[in-house]
Amino acid sequence: MELRDYIAVLRKGWVFILVLALVGVAAAAGFSLLKQPVYSASAQVFVSTQTSGSASDLAQGNTFTQQRVLTYSNLVDTPIVLLPVISSLKLDMTSDELAELVTSDAPLNTTLISITVNDTGAKQAADIANATSESLTNVVQNIEATDADGTSTVKLTRVKEAQVPSAPVSPNVPVNVVLGLLVGLALGVGVAVLRETLDNRVRTESDVEKISEKPVVGGIAFDSKASERPLIVQVDPRSPRAESFRTLRTNLQFLDLGTGSRTFVMTSSVAAEGKSTTVANLAIALDSAGFRVILIDADLRRPKIATYMDLEGAAGLTDVLIGRATIEDVAVPWGRGNLVVLPAGPIPPNPSELLGSRAMQDLIAGLEQQFDYVLFDAPPLLPVTDAAILSKKVSGAIVAVASGRTHKGQLAGAVSALENVGAPIAGFVMTMMPTKGPGAYGYGRYGYAYGYGMEDEDTPMPKPPKRGRVAATRRATR
């Protein structure tokens, strides 16, 4: 992943990261509030050696004392020192339990011993520290060697008395909250990056570019009401979604295919990626620009164009391919322009064979002479081979890719299905693009001005009535 990918991950998952950061802060604050306060008190003991006072005796005594300090420090948490403390303070604990509260430290090159006690009671922590230092002094004097007069050669003196602490040392609320915040942020960022790394769905144009070098010729924003108003270019021509179809129309006009014809198959990897509504709205957008367009429902398994265009679909492409009717009999004019719609007709038992037949080839050749654009709505590529067979006979296939729904493996399989039969790919159309977030419609090349004047679609076209063969014949013979 590149730096911009990480930035995109942060922008996309900032809510999740923020939630985890707040959870970390709340957990740290809750832990700090629920944990019993711990107070710390320290006493300090000085270790000295009694000598005759000569320089050599002082040097030897100092060396001896430094060597013995570490030993005395290790005596602090032993029962011989702690049992008298328990007895004098009447503590309800064993020496092992008290040893967990007491720590000692002997700084290097010094003859000082620091005794620190951590306890839930402030006064008790100071009392234990002072009692432990006194007990250590007594123990050392009893166990160390004595001189000829019976006096211990080592003397321990308490130089710092433990004071009752005014504030606990634990929990440290500010530190805990900061640590909780950092842990929450780190966990949130890590989970967001991991989720993005493991995500195998196509979400942006860059995901498509990693699978195929063919261009992305358009992006269609997600519309929760798409099922209620599939023909948005007709119903609401001023809407941003309708403008995206006009952008697709413009990009398609300037697409260099290397052929003189403009015949396209609209397909997708799997079902429910918005290919049928996309090709229907594209046909209306091309028609509104003055082009002669024919929209053909070549999905001979689950046809939808007739339903979307509100047409009678009892007769159509199937009848033409088997010779039962001519194009003039079943093609239906639509709207006020030059758009003609050819429904799928009866569902045949052999869709692939019909679409790959010589009759289909002849039909395409004839339609390219009559229309500026010939648009086919074909089935998805992965479930059946219909779209791949048909795409080989046209100028190119336009593959609809549903943002956030299509898996990268599915798109790669669809591209392979077209390449394996030698079918040209004209480009891709990103559908169902999110309208919010860093990957939203409008962030990249598909941006537009919301208040910008439209072309000639200021007034919605009236919904055409259902037409049958008679109307189609009148239109075809003009």
Contacts in CASP RR format, 6 or more apart in sequence:
PFRMAT RR
TARGET T0000
AUTHOR 0000-0000-0000
METHOD contacts of the structure
MODEL  1
MELRDYIAVLRKGWVFILVLALVGVAAAAGFSLLKQPVYSASAQVFVSTQ
TSGSASDLAQGNTFTQQRVLTYSNLVDTPIVLLPVISSLKLDMTSDELAE
LVTSDAPLNTTLISITVNDTGAKQAADIANATSESLTNVVQNIEATDADG
TSTVKLTRVKEAQVPSAPVSPNVPVNVVLGLLVGLALGVGVAVLRETLDN
RVRTESDVEKISEKPVVGGIAFDSKASERPLIVQVDPRSPRAESFRTLRT
NLQFLDLGTGSRTFVMTSSVAAEGKSTTVANLAIALDSAGFRVILIDADL
RRPKIATYMDLEGAAGLTDVLIGRATIEDVAVPWGRGNLVVLPAGPIPPN
PSELLGSRAMQDLIAGLEQQFDYVLFDAPPLLPVTDAAILSKKVSGAIVA
VASGRTHKGQLAGAVSALENVGAPIAGFVMTMMPTKGPGAYGYGRYGYAY
GYGMEDEDTPMPKPPKRGRVAATRRATR
1 9 0 8 1.000
1 193 0 8 1.000
1 196 0 8 1.000
1 197 0 8 1.000
5 196 0 8 1.000
6 193 0 8 1.000
8 204 0 8 1.000
8 438 0 8 1.000
8 439 0 8 1.000
9 192 0 8 1.000
9 193 0 8 1.000
9 196 0 8 1.000
10 17 0 8 1.000
10 189 0 8 1.000
10 192 0 8 1.000
11 437 0 8 1.000
11 438 0 8 1.000
12 192 0 8 1.000
12 196 0 8 1.000
12 437 0 8 1.000
12 438 0 8 1.000
12 439 0 8 1.000
13 192 0 8 1.000
16 188 0 8 1.000
16 191 0 8 1.000
16 192 0 8 1.000
17 185 0 8 1.000
17 188 0 8 1.000
17 189 0 8 1.000
17 192 0 8 1.000
20 184 0 8 1.000
20 185 0 8 1.000
20 187 0 8 1.000
20 188 0 8 1.000
20 191 0 8 1.000
21 181 0 8 1.000
21 184 0 8 1.000
21 185 0 8 1.000
21 188 0 8 1.000
23 184 0 8 1.000
24 180 0 8 1.000
24 181 0 8 1.000
24 183 0 8 1.000
24 184 0 8 1.000
25 177 0 8 1.000
25 180 0 8 1.000
25 181 0 8 1.000
25 184 0 8 1.000
27 180 0 8 1.000
28 176 0 8 1.000
28 177 0 8 1.000
28 179 0 8 1.000
28 180 0 8 1.000
28 181 0 8 1.000
29 173 0 8 1.000
29 176 0 8 1.000
29 177 0 8 1.000
31 171 0 8 1.000
31 176 0 8 1.000
32 171 0 8 1.000
32 172 0 8 1.000
32 173 0 8 1.000
32 176 0 8 1.000
32 177 0 8 1.000
33 173 0 8 1.000
35 170 0 8 1.000
35 171 0 8 1.000
36 120 0 8 1.000
37 120 0 8 1.000
37 168 0 8 1.000
37 170 0 8 1.000
37 171 0 8 1.000
38 118 0 8 1.000
38 119 0 8 1.000
38 120 0 8 1.000
38 168 0 8 1.000
38 169 0 8 1.000
38 170 0 8 1.000
38 171 0 8 1.000
39 118 0 8 1.000
39 119 0 8 1.000
39 120 0 8 1.000
39 121 0 8 1.000
39 122 0 8 1.000
39 125 0 8 1.000
39 165 0 8 1.000
39 167 0 8 1.000
39 168 0 8 1.000
39 169 0 8 1.000
40 116 0 8 1.000
40 117 0 8 1.000
40 118 0 8 1.000
40 125 0 8 1.000
40 165 0 8 1.000
40 169 0 8 1.000
41 116 0 8 1.000
41 117 0 8 1.000
41 119 0 8 1.000
41 122 0 8 1.000
41 125 0 8 1.000
41 126 0 8 1.000
41 128 0 8 1.000
41 129 0 8 1.000
41 162 0 8 1.000
41 163 0 8 1.000
41 164 0 8 1.000
41 165 0 8 1.000
42 114 0 8 1.000
42 115 0 8 1.000
42 116 0 8 1.000
42 117 0 8 1.000
42 129 0 8 1.000
42 160 0 8 1.000
42 162 0 8 1.000
43 114 0 8 1.000
43 115 0 8 1.000
43 129 0 8 1.000
43 130 0 8 1.000
43 132 0 8 1.000
43 133 0 8 1.000
43 158 0 8 1.000
43 160 0 8 1.000
43 161 0 8 1.000
43 162 0 8 1.000
44 112 0 8 1.000
44 113 0 8 1.000
44 114 0 8 1.000
44 115 0 8 1.000
44 133 0 8 1.000
44 158 0 8 1.000
44 159 0 8 1.000
44 160 0 8 1.000
45 72 0 8 1.000
45 112 0 8 1.000
45 113 0 8 1.000
45 115 0 8 1.000
45 133 0 8 1.000
45 136 0 8 1.000
45 137 0 8 1.000
45 156 0 8 1.000
45 157 0 8 1.000
45 158 0 8 1.000
45 159 0 8 1.000
46 111 0 8 1.000
46 112 0 8 1.000
46 156 0 8 1.000
46 157 0 8 1.000
46 158 0 8 1.000
46 159 0 8 1.000
47 65 0 8 1.000
47 68 0 8 1.000
47 69 0 8 1.000
47 72 0 8 1.000
47 111 0 8 1.000
47 112 0 8 1.000
47 113 0 8 1.000
47 154 0 8 1.000
47 155 0 8 1.000
47 156 0 8 1.000
48 65 0 8 1.000
48 111 0 8 1.000
48 154 0 8 1.000
48 155 0 8 1.000
48 156 0 8 1.000
48 157 0 8 1.000
49 61 0 8 1.000
49 62 0 8 1.000
49 64 0 8 1.000
49 65 0 8 1.000
49 153 0 8 1.000
49 154 0 8 1.000
49 155 0 8 1.000
50 147 0 8 1.000
50 151 0 8 1.000
50 152 0 8 1.000
50 153 0 8 1.000
50 154 0 8 1.000
50 155 0 8 1.000
51 57 0 8 1.000
51 58 0 8 1.000
51 60 0 8 1.000
51 61 0 8 1.000
62 111 0 8 1.000
65 111 0 8 1.000
65 154 0 8 1.000
66 109 0 8 1.000
66 110 0 8 1.000
66 111 0 8 1.000
68 154 0 8 1.000
69 106 0 8 1.000
69 110 0 8 1.000
69 111 0 8 1.000
69 112 0 8 1.000
69 113 0 8 1.000
70 106 0 8 1.000
72 106 0 8 1.000
72 113 0 8 1.000
72 136 0 8 1.000
72 140 0 8 1.000
72 156 0 8 1.000
73 104 0 8 1.000
73 105 0 8 1.000
73 106 0 8 1.000
73 113 0 8 1.000
74 104 0 8 1.000
75 81 0 8 1.000
75 136 0 8 1.000
75 139 0 8 1.000
75 140 0 8 1.000
76 102 0 8 1.000
76 103 0 8 1.000
76 104 0 8 1.000
76 113 0 8 1.000
76 115 0 8 1.000
76 132 0 8 1.000
76 136 0 8 1.000
77 99 0 8 1.000
77 102 0 8 1.000
77 103 0 8 1.000
77 104 0 8 1.000
78 95 0 8 1.000
78 99 0 8 1.000
79 95 0 8 1.000
80 139 0 8 1.000
81 132 0 8 1.000
81 135 0 8 1.000
81 136 0 8 1.000
81 139 0 8 1.000
82 95 0 8 1.000
82 98 0 8 1.000
82 99 0 8 1.000
82 102 0 8 1.000
82 132 0 8 1.000
82 135 0 8 1.000
83 95 0 8 1.000
84 131 0 8 1.000
84 135 0 8 1.000
84 138 0 8 1.000
85 91 0 8 1.000
85 98 0 8 1.000
85 128 0 8 1.000
85 131 0 8 1.000
85 132 0 8 1.000
85 135 0 8 1.000
86 93 0 8 1.000
86 94 0 8 1.000
86 95 0 8 1.000
86 98 0 8 1.000
88 131 0 8 1.000
88 135 0 8 1.000
89 124 0 8 1.000
89 127 0 8 1.000
89 128 0 8 1.000
89 131 0 8 1.000
91 98 0 8 1.000
91 128 0 8 1.000
98 128 0 8 1.000
101 117 0 8 1.000
101 118 0 8 1.000
101 119 0 8 1.000
101 125 0 8 1.000
101 128 0 8 1.000
102 115 0 8 1.000
102 116 0 8 1.000
102 117 0 8 1.000
102 128 0 8 1.000
102 129 0 8 1.000
102 132 0 8 1.000
103 115 0 8 1.000
103 116 0 8 1.000
103 117 0 8 1.000
103 118 0 8 1.000
104 113 0 8 1.000
104 114 0 8 1.000
104 115 0 8 1.000
104 116 0 8 1.000
105 113 0 8 1.000
105 114 0 8 1.000
105 116 0 8 1.000
106 112 0 8 1.000
106 113 0 8 1.000
106 114 0 8 1.000
107 114 0 8 1.000
112 159 0 8 1.000
113 136 0 8 1.000
113 156 0 8 1.000
115 129 0 8 1.000
115 132 0 8 1.000
115 133 0 8 1.000
115 136 0 8 1.000
115 162 0 8 1.000
116 129 0 8 1.000
117 125 0 8 1.000
117 126 0 8 1.000
117 128 0 8 1.000
117 129 0 8 1.000
117 132 0 8 1.000
117 162 0 8 1.000
118 125 0 8 1.000
118 169 0 8 1.000
118 170 0 8 1.000
119 125 0 8 1.000
119 128 0 8 1.000
122 164 0 8 1.000
122 165 0 8 1.000
122 166 0 8 1.000
122 168 0 8 1.000
123 164 0 8 1.000
125 162 0 8 1.000
125 164 0 8 1.000
125 165 0 8 1.000
126 162 0 8 1.000
126 163 0 8 1.000
126 164 0 8 1.000
126 165 0 8 1.000
127 162 0 8 1.000
129 162 0 8 1.000
130 158 0 8 1.000
130 161 0 8 1.000
130 162 0 8 1.000
133 158 0 8 1.000
133 162 0 8 1.000
134 158 0 8 1.000
136 156 0 8 1.000
137 156 0 8 1.000
137 157 0 8 1.000
137 158 0 8 1.000
140 152 0 8 1.000
140 154 0 8 1.000
140 156 0 8 1.000
141 152 0 8 1.000
141 154 0 8 1.000
141 155 0 8 1.000
141 156 0 8 1.000
144 152 0 8 1.000
144 153 0 8 1.000
144 154 0 8 1.000
145 152 0 8 1.000
145 153 0 8 1.000
146 152 0 8 1.000
146 153 0 8 1.000
147 153 0 8 1.000
200 407 0 8 1.000
200 408 0 8 1.000
200 409 0 8 1.000
201 207 0 8 1.000
201 404 0 8 1.000
201 405 0 8 1.000
201 406 0 8 1.000
201 407 0 8 1.000
201 408 0 8 1.000
202 208 0 8 1.000
202 211 0 8 1.000
202 401 0 8 1.000
202 402 0 8 1.000
202 403 0 8 1.000
202 404 0 8 1.000
202 406 0 8 1.000
202 407 0 8 1.000
202 408 0 8 1.000
202 411 0 8 1.000
203 403 0 8 1.000
203 404 0 8 1.000
203 439 0 8 1.000
204 403 0 8 1.000
204 439 0 8 1.000
205 216 0 8 1.000
205 430 0 8 1.000
205 445 0 8 1.000
207 408 0 8 1.000
208 216 0 8 1.000
208 401 0 8 1.000
208 411 0 8 1.000
208 428 0 8 1.000
208 430 0 8 1.000
209 216 0 8 1.000
210 408 0 8 1.000
211 408 0 8 1.000
211 411 0 8 1.000
211 412 0 8 1.000
211 415 0 8 1.000
212 411 0 8 1.000
212 415 0 8 1.000
212 425 0 8 1.000
212 428 0 8 1.000
214 425 0 8 1.000
214 426 0 8 1.000
214 427 0 8 1.000
214 428 0 8 1.000
215 255 0 8 1.000
215 427 0 8 1.000
215 428 0 8 1.000
216 427 0 8 1.000
216 428 0 8 1.000
216 429 0 8 1.000
216 430 0 8 1.000
217 248 0 8 1.000
217 251 0 8 1.000
217 252 0 8 1.000
217 255 0 8 1.000
217 398 0 8 1.000
217 426 0 8 1.000
217 427 0 8 1.000
217 428 0 8 1.000
217 429 0 8 1.000
218 244 0 8 1.000
218 247 0 8 1.000
218 248 0 8 1.000
218 251 0 8 1.000
218 428 0 8 1.000
218 429 0 8 1.000
218 430 0 8 1.000
218 446 0 8 1.000
219 244 0 8 1.000
219 247 0 8 1.000
219 248 0 8 1.000
219 429 0 8 1.000
219 430 0 8 1.000
219 431 0 8 1.000
219 433 0 8 1.000
219 441 0 8 1.000
219 446 0 8 1.000
220 241 0 8 1.000
220 244 0 8 1.000
220 245 0 8 1.000
220 248 0 8 1.000
220 278 0 8 1.000
220 429 0 8 1.000
220 430 0 8 1.000
220 431 0 8 1.000
220 432 0 8 1.000
220 433 0 8 1.000
220 441 0 8 1.000
221 240 0 8 1.000
221 241 0 8 1.000
221 244 0 8 1.000
221 433 0 8 1.000
221 434 0 8 1.000
221 435 0 8 1.000
221 441 0 8 1.000
221 442 0 8 1.000
222 403 0 8 1.000
222 432 0 8 1.000
222 433 0 8 1.000
222 434 0 8 1.000
222 435 0 8 1.000
222 441 0 8 1.000
223 229 0 8 1.000
223 232 0 8 1.000
223 241 0 8 1.000
226 232 0 8 1.000
226 274 0 8 1.000
226 277 0 8 1.000
229 235 0 8 1.000
229 236 0 8 1.000
230 276 0 8 1.000
230 277 0 8 1.000
230 280 0 8 1.000
230 281 0 8 1.000
230 308 0 8 1.000
231 277 0 8 1.000
231 280 0 8 1.000
231 281 0 8 1.000
231 284 0 8 1.000
231 308 0 8 1.000
231 309 0 8 1.000
232 239 0 8 1.000
232 241 0 8 1.000
232 242 0 8 1.000
232 245 0 8 1.000
232 281 0 8 1.000
233 242 0 8 1.000
233 245 0 8 1.000
233 246 0 8 1.000
233 281 0 8 1.000
233 284 0 8 1.000
233 285 0 8 1.000
233 288 0 8 1.000
233 457 0 8 1.000
234 284 0 8 1.000
234 460 0 8 1.000
234 461 0 8 1.000
234 463 0 8 1.000
235 460 0 8 1.000
236 242 0 8 1.000
236 460 0 8 1.000
237 454 0 8 1.000
237 457 0 8 1.000
237 458 0 8 1.000
237 460 0 8 1.000
238 454 0 8 1.000
238 457 0 8 1.000
238 458 0 8 1.000
240 441 0 8 1.000
240 448 0 8 1.000
240 450 0 8 1.000
242 281 0 8 1.000
242 457 0 8 1.000
243 448 0 8 1.000
243 454 0 8 1.000
244 441 0 8 1.000
244 446 0 8 1.000
244 448 0 8 1.000
245 278 0 8 1.000
245 281 0 8 1.000
245 282 0 8 1.000
245 284 0 8 1.000
245 285 0 8 1.000
246 285 0 8 1.000
246 455 0 8 1.000
247 446 0 8 1.000
247 448 0 8 1.000
248 278 0 8 1.000
248 282 0 8 1.000
248 285 0 8 1.000
248 429 0 8 1.000
249 282 0 8 1.000
249 285 0 8 1.000
249 286 0 8 1.000
249 289 0 8 1.000
252 262 0 8 1.000
252 264 0 8 1.000
252 282 0 8 1.000
252 286 0 8 1.000
252 398 0 8 1.000
252 426 0 8 1.000
255 426 0 8 1.000
255 427 0 8 1.000
257 395 0 8 1.000
257 396 0 8 1.000
257 424 0 8 1.000
257 426 0 8 1.000
259 395 0 8 1.000
260 395 0 8 1.000
261 368 0 8 1.000
261 374 0 8 1.000
261 394 0 8 1.000
261 395 0 8 1.000
262 368 0 8 1.000
262 372 0 8 1.000
262 373 0 8 1.000
262 374 0 8 1.000
262 395 0 8 1.000
263 364 0 8 1.000
263 367 0 8 1.000
263 368 0 8 1.000
263 373 0 8 1.000
263 374 0 8 1.000
263 375 0 8 1.000
263 376 0 8 1.000
263 394 0 8 1.000
263 395 0 8 1.000
263 396 0 8 1.000
264 373 0 8 1.000
264 374 0 8 1.000
264 375 0 8 1.000
264 376 0 8 1.000
264 394 0 8 1.000
264 395 0 8 1.000
264 396 0 8 1.000
264 397 0 8 1.000
264 398 0 8 1.000
264 426 0 8 1.000
265 298 0 8 1.000
265 376 0 8 1.000
265 378 0 8 1.000
265 387 0 8 1.000
265 390 0 8 1.000
265 391 0 8 1.000
265 394 0 8 1.000
265 396 0 8 1.000
265 397 0 8 1.000
265 398 0 8 1.000
266 275 0 8 1.000
266 276 0 8 1.000
266 278 0 8 1.000
266 279 0 8 1.000
266 282 0 8 1.000
266 375 0 8 1.000
266 376 0 8 1.000
266 377 0 8 1.000
266 378 0 8 1.000
266 397 0 8 1.000
266 398 0 8 1.000
266 400 0 8 1.000
266 429 0 8 1.000
267 275 0 8 1.000
267 378 0 8 1.000
267 379 0 8 1.000
267 380 0 8 1.000
267 381 0 8 1.000
267 387 0 8 1.000
267 391 0 8 1.000
267 397 0 8 1.000
267 398 0 8 1.000
267 399 0 8 1.000
267 400 0 8 1.000
267 414 0 8 1.000
268 274 0 8 1.000
268 275 0 8 1.000
268 380 0 8 1.000
268 381 0 8 1.000
268 399 0 8 1.000
268 400 0 8 1.000
268 401 0 8 1.000
268 402 0 8 1.000
268 406 0 8 1.000
268 414 0 8 1.000
269 380 0 8 1.000
269 381 0 8 1.000
269 382 0 8 1.000
269 399 0 8 1.000
269 401 0 8 1.000
269 406 0 8 1.000
269 410 0 8 1.000
269 411 0 8 1.000
269 413 0 8 1.000
269 414 0 8 1.000
270 380 0 8 1.000
270 382 0 8 1.000
270 383 0 8 1.000
270 406 0 8 1.000
270 410 0 8 1.000
271 302 0 8 1.000
271 380 0 8 1.000
271 383 0 8 1.000
272 402 0 8 1.000
272 405 0 8 1.000
273 380 0 8 1.000
273 400 0 8 1.000
273 401 0 8 1.000
273 402 0 8 1.000
273 405 0 8 1.000
273 406 0 8 1.000
273 431 0 8 1.000
273 432 0 8 1.000
274 400 0 8 1.000
274 402 0 8 1.000
274 431 0 8 1.000
274 432 0 8 1.000
275 377 0 8 1.000
275 378 0 8 1.000
275 380 0 8 1.000
275 400 0 8 1.000
275 431 0 8 1.000
276 299 0 8 1.000
276 304 0 8 1.000
276 305 0 8 1.000
276 308 0 8 1.000
276 377 0 8 1.000
277 308 0 8 1.000
278 400 0 8 1.000
278 429 0 8 1.000
278 431 0 8 1.000
279 295 0 8 1.000
279 305 0 8 1.000
279 375 0 8 1.000
279 376 0 8 1.000
279 377 0 8 1.000
279 398 0 8 1.000
280 295 0 8 1.000
280 305 0 8 1.000
280 308 0 8 1.000
280 309 0 8 1.000
280 377 0 8 1.000
282 375 0 8 1.000
283 293 0 8 1.000
283 295 0 8 1.000
283 339 0 8 1.000
283 341 0 8 1.000
283 373 0 8 1.000
283 375 0 8 1.000
284 339 0 8 1.000
286 293 0 8 1.000
286 339 0 8 1.000
286 372 0 8 1.000
286 373 0 8 1.000
286 375 0 8 1.000
287 293 0 8 1.000
287 334 0 8 1.000
287 335 0 8 1.000
287 337 0 8 1.000
287 338 0 8 1.000
287 339 0 8 1.000
288 337 0 8 1.000
288 455 0 8 1.000
288 456 0 8 1.000
288 457 0 8 1.000
289 455 0 8 1.000
290 337 0 8 1.000
290 338 0 8 1.000
291 338 0 8 1.000
291 372 0 8 1.000
291 373 0 8 1.000
292 338 0 8 1.000
292 370 0 8 1.000
292 371 0 8 1.000
292 372 0 8 1.000
292 373 0 8 1.000
293 338 0 8 1.000
293 339 0 8 1.000
293 340 0 8 1.000
293 371 0 8 1.000
293 372 0 8 1.000
293 373 0 8 1.000
293 374 0 8 1.000
293 375 0 8 1.000
294 331 0 8 1.000
294 339 0 8 1.000
294 340 0 8 1.000
294 341 0 8 1.000
294 342 0 8 1.000
294 367 0 8 1.000
294 370 0 8 1.000
294 371 0 8 1.000
294 373 0 8 1.000
294 374 0 8 1.000
294 375 0 8 1.000
295 305 0 8 1.000
295 309 0 8 1.000
295 334 0 8 1.000
295 339 0 8 1.000
295 340 0 8 1.000
295 341 0 8 1.000
295 342 0 8 1.000
295 375 0 8 1.000
295 377 0 8 1.000
296 305 0 8 1.000
296 317 0 8 1.000
296 341 0 8 1.000
296 342 0 8 1.000
296 367 0 8 1.000
296 374 0 8 1.000
296 375 0 8 1.000
296 376 0 8 1.000
296 377 0 8 1.000
297 303 0 8 1.000
297 304 0 8 1.000
297 305 0 8 1.000
297 306 0 8 1.000
297 316 0 8 1.000
297 317 0 8 1.000
297 341 0 8 1.000
297 342 0 8 1.000
297 343 0 8 1.000
297 344 0 8 1.000
297 345 0 8 1.000
297 377 0 8 1.000
298 317 0 8 1.000
298 344 0 8 1.000
298 355 0 8 1.000
298 376 0 8 1.000
298 377 0 8 1.000
298 378 0 8 1.000
298 379 0 8 1.000
298 386 0 8 1.000
298 390 0 8 1.000
299 305 0 8 1.000
299 344 0 8 1.000
299 377 0 8 1.000
299 378 0 8 1.000
299 379 0 8 1.000
299 386 0 8 1.000
300 317 0 8 1.000
300 318 0 8 1.000
300 344 0 8 1.000
300 345 0 8 1.000
300 347 0 8 1.000
300 348 0 8 1.000
300 351 0 8 1.000
300 354 0 8 1.000
300 355 0 8 1.000
300 379 0 8 1.000
300 386 0 8 1.000
301 347 0 8 1.000
301 351 0 8 1.000
301 379 0 8 1.000
301 384 0 8 1.000
301 386 0 8 1.000
302 379 0 8 1.000
303 313 0 8 1.000
303 343 0 8 1.000
303 344 0 8 1.000
303 345 0 8 1.000
303 347 0 8 1.000
304 377 0 8 1.000
305 311 0 8 1.000
305 341 0 8 1.000
305 343 0 8 1.000
305 344 0 8 1.000
305 377 0 8 1.000
306 312 0 8 1.000
306 313 0 8 1.000
306 341 0 8 1.000
306 343 0 8 1.000
306 344 0 8 1.000
306 345 0 8 1.000
309 334 0 8 1.000
309 341 0 8 1.000
310 463 0 8 1.000
310 464 0 8 1.000
310 466 0 8 1.000
311 332 0 8 1.000
311 334 0 8 1.000
311 341 0 8 1.000
311 343 0 8 1.000
311 466 0 8 1.000
311 467 0 8 1.000
311 468 0 8 1.000
312 332 0 8 1.000
312 343 0 8 1.000
312 466 0 8 1.000
312 467 0 8 1.000
312 468 0 8 1.000
313 343 0 8 1.000
313 344 0 8 1.000
313 345 0 8 1.000
314 345 0 8 1.000
314 346 0 8 1.000
315 325 0 8 1.000
315 329 0 8 1.000
315 330 0 8 1.000
315 343 0 8 1.000
315 345 0 8 1.000
315 346 0 8 1.000
315 469 0 8 1.000
316 325 0 8 1.000
316 330 0 8 1.000
316 342 0 8 1.000
316 343 0 8 1.000
316 344 0 8 1.000
316 345 0 8 1.000
316 346 0 8 1.000
317 330 0 8 1.000
317 342 0 8 1.000
317 343 0 8 1.000
317 344 0 8 1.000
317 345 0 8 1.000
318 344 0 8 1.000
318 345 0 8 1.000
318 346 0 8 1.000
318 347 0 8 1.000
318 348 0 8 1.000
318 354 0 8 1.000
319 325 0 8 1.000
319 329 0 8 1.000
319 330 0 8 1.000
319 345 0 8 1.000
319 346 0 8 1.000
320 326 0 8 1.000
320 327 0 8 1.000
320 330 0 8 1.000
320 342 0 8 1.000
320 359 0 8 1.000
320 363 0 8 1.000
321 354 0 8 1.000
321 357 0 8 1.000
321 359 0 8 1.000
321 360 0 8 1.000
321 363 0 8 1.000
322 348 0 8 1.000
322 354 0 8 1.000
322 359 0 8 1.000
323 359 0 8 1.000
327 342 0 8 1.000
327 363 0 8 1.000
327 367 0 8 1.000
327 476 0 8 1.000
328 472 0 8 1.000
328 473 0 8 1.000
328 476 0 8 1.000
328 477 0 8 1.000
329 469 0 8 1.000
329 472 0 8 1.000
329 473 0 8 1.000
329 476 0 8 1.000
330 342 0 8 1.000
330 343 0 8 1.000
330 345 0 8 1.000
330 469 0 8 1.000
330 472 0 8 1.000
331 340 0 8 1.000
331 341 0 8 1.000
331 342 0 8 1.000
331 472 0 8 1.000
331 475 0 8 1.000
331 476 0 8 1.000
332 340 0 8 1.000
332 341 0 8 1.000
332 342 0 8 1.000
332 343 0 8 1.000
332 467 0 8 1.000
332 468 0 8 1.000
332 471 0 8 1.000
332 472 0 8 1.000
332 475 0 8 1.000
333 339 0 8 1.000
333 340 0 8 1.000
333 341 0 8 1.000
333 467 0 8 1.000
333 471 0 8 1.000
333 472 0 8 1.000
333 475 0 8 1.000
334 340 0 8 1.000
334 341 0 8 1.000
334 464 0 8 1.000
334 467 0 8 1.000
335 461 0 8 1.000
335 464 0 8 1.000
336 461 0 8 1.000
340 371 0 8 1.000
340 475 0 8 1.000
340 476 0 8 1.000
348 354 0 8 1.000
351 379 0 8 1.000
351 384 0 8 1.000
351 386 0 8 1.000
352 384 0 8 1.000
352 385 0 8 1.000
352 386 0 8 1.000
352 389 0 8 1.000
354 360 0 8 1.000
355 378 0 8 1.000
355 386 0 8 1.000
355 389 0 8 1.000
355 390 0 8 1.000
356 389 0 8 1.000
356 390 0 8 1.000
356 393 0 8 1.000
360 390 0 8 1.000
360 393 0 8 1.000
361 393 0 8 1.000
364 374 0 8 1.000
364 393 0 8 1.000
364 394 0 8 1.000
367 374 0 8 1.000
368 374 0 8 1.000
374 394 0 8 1.000
376 390 0 8 1.000
376 394 0 8 1.000
378 386 0 8 1.000
378 387 0 8 1.000
378 390 0 8 1.000
378 391 0 8 1.000
378 397 0 8 1.000
379 386 0 8 1.000
379 387 0 8 1.000
380 387 0 8 1.000
380 414 0 8 1.000
381 387 0 8 1.000
381 388 0 8 1.000
381 399 0 8 1.000
381 413 0 8 1.000
381 414 0 8 1.000
381 417 0 8 1.000
381 418 0 8 1.000
382 410 0 8 1.000
382 413 0 8 1.000
382 414 0 8 1.000
382 417 0 8 1.000
385 417 0 8 1.000
387 397 0 8 1.000
387 417 0 8 1.000
388 417 0 8 1.000
388 418 0 8 1.000
388 420 0 8 1.000
388 421 0 8 1.000
388 423 0 8 1.000
389 421 0 8 1.000
391 397 0 8 1.000
391 418 0 8 1.000
391 421 0 8 1.000
391 423 0 8 1.000
391 424 0 8 1.000
392 421 0 8 1.000
392 422 0 8 1.000
392 423 0 8 1.000
395 424 0 8 1.000
395 426 0 8 1.000
396 423 0 8 1.000
396 424 0 8 1.000
396 425 0 8 1.000
396 426 0 8 1.000
397 418 0 8 1.000
397 423 0 8 1.000
397 424 0 8 1.000
397 425 0 8 1.000
397 426 0 8 1.000
397 427 0 8 1.000
398 426 0 8 1.000
398 427 0 8 1.000
398 428 0 8 1.000
398 429 0 8 1.000
399 411 0 8 1.000
399 414 0 8 1.000
399 415 0 8 1.000
399 418 0 8 1.000
399 425 0 8 1.000
399 427 0 8 1.000
399 428 0 8 1.000
399 429 0 8 1.000
400 428 0 8 1.000
400 429 0 8 1.000
400 431 0 8 1.000
401 411 0 8 1.000
401 428 0 8 1.000
401 429 0 8 1.000
401 430 0 8 1.000
401 431 0 8 1.000
402 431 0 8 1.000
402 432 0 8 1.000
403 430 0 8 1.000
403 431 0 8 1.000
403 432 0 8 1.000
403 433 0 8 1.000
403 434 0 8 1.000
404 432 0 8 1.000
405 432 0 8 1.000
415 425 0 8 1.000
418 424 0 8 1.000
418 425 0 8 1.000
419 425 0 8 1.000
433 439 0 8 1.000
433 440 0 8 1.000
433 441 0 8 1.000
433 446 0 8 1.000
434 440 0 8 1.000
434 441 0 8 1.000
435 441 0 8 1.000
437 443 0 8 1.000
441 447 0 8 1.000
442 448 0 8 1.000
END
